[in-house]
Amino acid sequence: MEVQPKTFADRDALIAHVRALSPSLSPEETFVSDTKGGRDAGQALLQNIDPIAYGRSRDYLGGAVSYLSPYIRHGLITLNEARNLALERGPEDGDAKPIEKFIQELAWRDFWQRVYQQNPDWIWHDIEDYKTGFTAEDYADTLPDDIRQAQTDCAAINYFITSLQTTGYLHNHARMYLAAYIVHWRRVKWQAGARFFLAHLLDGDPASNNLSFQWVASTFSNKPYFFNLENLQKYAHPQAPCDAASNQPLSGSYEALAEKLFPYGEPA
Ligand SMILES: Cc1cc2nc3c(=O)[nH]c(=O)nc-3n(C[C@H](O)[C@H](O)[C@H](O)COP(=O)(O)OP(=O)(O)OC[C@H]3O[C@@H](n4cnc5c(N)ncnc54)[C@H](O)[C@@H]3O)c2cc1C
């Protein structure tokens, strides 16, 4: 087996080397994310966190999120470091309420890791049945090509797919939207969606990713997660194209969409 070099003159040399390993891939397939590796890059982002603004804006695509996940995932920044800095950045009177949301999200990461440690077989198997009125056999095993190629019937979904493939990152809400579209609008098994995410995410993590997918799917929650255009427009505009005309399948009230997506009934 050929021994690969481990050190490079600079980032460009590393990129050129990796591209040369797969000469048949198109430029789109070897797109390089702007995210820089290493502890220094992670530290710089960590120093930028604003946990109070995070608490107010986290659900918005343009919110004050940290972009720390690849560094946390690969062990360059620890959850403790992030929590301790958040505590320092909290209100001077010591009230932890405004920074609670940030710390809760760090805790979610820890929680998923512990669930994984104790139940390794939950990562690829349905933990429970779907609560969508369908059985697992009703869901396709593989991801349709139009999803892989960002050519679906929803402009916002195409935008999320392209972002995932070119940056290796998606905002949490965008992950929820895309996962829900794959599983509930297209009735594809969550495992196929999870594999697709893991192939592209720089923070790709079997515990956070697959257990979140199971939560969206309803195999690890009481009901399926889905959304409508109004919700998308509230949280994803102006980053994603959210107009009604190019996102028709997402239009409608929650009641109308539930009838369409789960015609055999969605348990309360
Ligand atoms: C379908 C789906 C797939 C996901 N796949 C992954 C994955 O592969 N790897 C991964 O690290 N996270 C995953 N998440 C969780 C979350 O979306 C990302 O951690 C977060 O969006 C990363 O962006 P950030 O660093 O800017 O997060 P911030 O919002 O700034 O949060 C700070 C840190 O808290 C942790 N965190 C935040 N939200 C969550 C959450 N909901 N669950 C667990 N940890 C969280 C992360 O370590 C994150 O870096 C997934 C969520 C969903 C819904």
The ligand as a Tripos MOL2 file, in Angstrom:
@<TRIPOS>MOLECULE
LIG
   53    58     1     0     0
SMALL
NO_CHARGES

@<TRIPOS>ATOM
      1 C1        -30.9340   15.6000   11.5480 C.3       1 LIG1
      2 C2        -29.8160   16.1670   12.4170 C.ar      1 LIG1
      3 C3        -28.5260   15.7000   12.2360 C.ar      1 LIG1
      4 C4        -27.4830   16.1880   13.0600 C.ar      1 LIG1
      5 N1        -26.2080   15.6990   12.8730 N.ar      1 LIG1
      6 C5        -25.2010   16.1250   13.6850 C.ar      1 LIG1
      7 C6        -23.8790   15.6130   13.5280 C.ar      1 LIG1
      8 O1        -23.6140   14.7480   12.6930 O.2       1 LIG1
      9 N2        -22.9040   16.1180   14.3380 N.ar      1 LIG1
     10 C7        -23.1580   17.0690   15.2900 C.ar      1 LIG1
     11 O2        -22.2130   17.5040   15.9790 O.2       1 LIG1
     12 N3        -24.4040   17.5470   15.4640 N.ar      1 LIG1
     13 C8        -25.4300   17.1160   14.6950 C.ar      1 LIG1
     14 N4        -26.7010   17.6250   14.8710 N.ar      1 LIG1
     15 C9        -26.9470   18.5600   15.9810 C.3       1 LIG1
     16 C10       -26.8360   20.0480   15.6110 C.3       1 LIG1
     17 O3        -27.6100   20.3250   14.4690 O.3       1 LIG1
     18 C11       -25.3910   20.4940   15.3460 C.3       1 LIG1
     19 O4        -24.5520   20.0910   16.4140 O.3       1 LIG1
     20 C12       -25.3000   22.0120   15.2440 C.3       1 LIG1
     21 O5        -26.2030   22.4930   14.2800 O.3       1 LIG1
     22 C13       -23.8720   22.3920   14.8970 C.3       1 LIG1
     23 O6        -23.7680   23.7660   14.6380 O.3       1 LIG1
     24 P1        -23.0610   24.7630   15.6540 P.3       1 LIG1
     25 O7        -21.7520   24.2260   16.0720 O.co2     1 LIG1
     26 O8        -23.0900   26.1190   15.0120 O.co2     1 LIG1
     27 O9        -24.0570   24.6410   16.8720 O.3       1 LIG1
     28 P2        -24.5130   25.6310   18.0130 P.3       1 LIG1
     29 O10       -25.9860   25.8330   17.8370 O.co2     1 LIG1
     30 O11       -23.6620   26.8300   18.0910 O.co2     1 LIG1
     31 O12       -24.3400   24.7430   19.3380 O.3       1 LIG1
     32 C14       -23.0880   24.6240   20.0520 C.3       1 LIG1
     33 C15       -22.7120   23.1680   20.1490 C.3       1 LIG1
     34 O13       -23.7170   22.4470   20.8770 O.3       1 LIG1
     35 C16       -23.9110   21.1470   20.2790 C.3       1 LIG1
     36 N5        -25.2800   21.0740   19.7490 N.ar      1 LIG1
     37 C17       -26.0590   22.1060   19.3230 C.ar      1 LIG1
     38 N6        -27.2910   21.6600   18.9710 N.ar      1 LIG1
     39 C18       -27.2730   20.3230   19.1700 C.ar      1 LIG1
     40 C19       -28.2360   19.2820   18.9930 C.ar      1 LIG1
     41 N7        -29.4890   19.5390   18.5680 N.pl3     1 LIG1
     42 N8        -27.8750   18.0030   19.2770 N.ar      1 LIG1
     43 C20       -26.6300   17.7210   19.7240 C.ar      1 LIG1
     44 N9        -25.6710   18.6620   19.9280 N.ar      1 LIG1
     45 C21       -25.9940   19.9410   19.6560 C.ar      1 LIG1
     46 C22       -22.8870   21.0090   19.1710 C.3       1 LIG1
     47 O14       -21.7240   20.3780   19.6710 O.3       1 LIG1
     48 C23       -22.6090   22.4690   18.8060 C.3       1 LIG1
     49 O15       -21.3530   22.6530   18.2130 O.3       1 LIG1
     50 C24       -27.7570   17.1560   14.0720 C.ar      1 LIG1
     51 C25       -29.0720   17.6140   14.2160 C.ar      1 LIG1
     52 C26       -30.0920   17.1300   13.4000 C.ar      1 LIG1
     53 C27       -31.4970   17.6530   13.5940 C.3       1 LIG1
@<TRIPOS>BOND
     1     1     2 1
     2     2     3 ar
     3     2    52 ar
     4     3     4 ar
     5     4     5 ar
     6     4    50 ar
     7     5     6 ar
     8     6     7 ar
     9     6    13 1
    10     7     8 2
    11     7     9 ar
    12     9    10 ar
    13    10    11 2
    14    10    12 ar
    15    12    13 ar
    16    13    14 ar
    17    14    15 1
    18    14    50 ar
    19    15    16 1
    20    16    17 1
    21    16    18 1
    22    18    19 1
    23    18    20 1
    24    20    21 1
    25    20    22 1
    26    22    23 1
    27    23    24 1
    28    24    25 2
    29    24    26 1
    30    24    27 1
    31    27    28 1
    32    28    29 2
    33    28    30 1
    34    28    31 1
    35    31    32 1
    36    32    33 1
    37    33    34 1
    38    33    48 1
    39    34    35 1
    40    35    36 1
    41    35    46 1
    42    36    37 ar
    43    36    45 ar
    44    37    38 ar
    45    38    39 ar
    46    39    40 ar
    47    39    45 ar
    48    40    41 1
    49    40    42 ar
    50    42    43 ar
    51    43    44 ar
    52    44    45 ar
    53    46    47 1
    54    46    48 1
    55    48    49 1
    56    50    51 ar
    57    51    52 ar
    58    52    53 1
@<TRIPOS>SUBSTRUCTURE
     1 LIG1         1 GROUP 0 **** ****
